[in-house]
Amino acid sequence: MTTTAHETPATILLIDDHPLLRRGVAQLLELEDDLVLAGEAGEPEVGIRLAGELDPDMILLDLNMPGMDGIETLKRLREQEYAGRIVMFTVSDHEEDVVSALRNGADGYLLKDMDPDEMVRQLRQAALGRMVISESLTALLAEALRSQRSQPAAPDIQSLTQREREILRELAAGLSNKLIARKLDITEGTVKVHVKHLLKKLNLRSRVEAAVWAVQEGVDK
């Protein structure tokens, strides 16, 4: 299946310690014109080095690996200022793993037991700048964020400016800062400032929490 969403294919780096899975993902991507496997690594350290060398559009990152786990690898990638998309690809549907990954800078969380066609669809969405989460995890994530709020005060949509509400709606749609900036015709830096302010006003700790809350409250309508 081919899509016209990208003029050039989105490049992907796969970091996973299972050779058979890496081969399966490689074979799956070979069938797609708009998604290309730029490299693969069976060890986190090698993956981090390749991320710097290849600068792929997206990294597909396993959570449970010997030595350095996926969360630590994720932190290291963000510390070295890798700015592309990072999507966790794992068998773990544990609440704490999902929340930890998203709070540490992941742009998505996909389960390895998903249908291959659905995986390709989700990777396309991630390449377009949208957050991707396996459908079976969305209710779990919403409940986890509801119970983990740092303060009991409920977020109040009335505290937001009109511009902040617009940005919140786009966050709920899963758009990245870059795409929000393009859609609202403002700079990416301005979007970052607004996101920071709306998170503070709503007593939420991350854009993921804001997106989930906005969907729950119907703000995305």
Summary of the structure (lengths in Angstrom):
residues: 221
radius of gyration: 17.4
end to end distance: 31.0
largest distance: 51.4
contacts: 679
relative contact order: 0.10
helix: 52%
strand: 13%
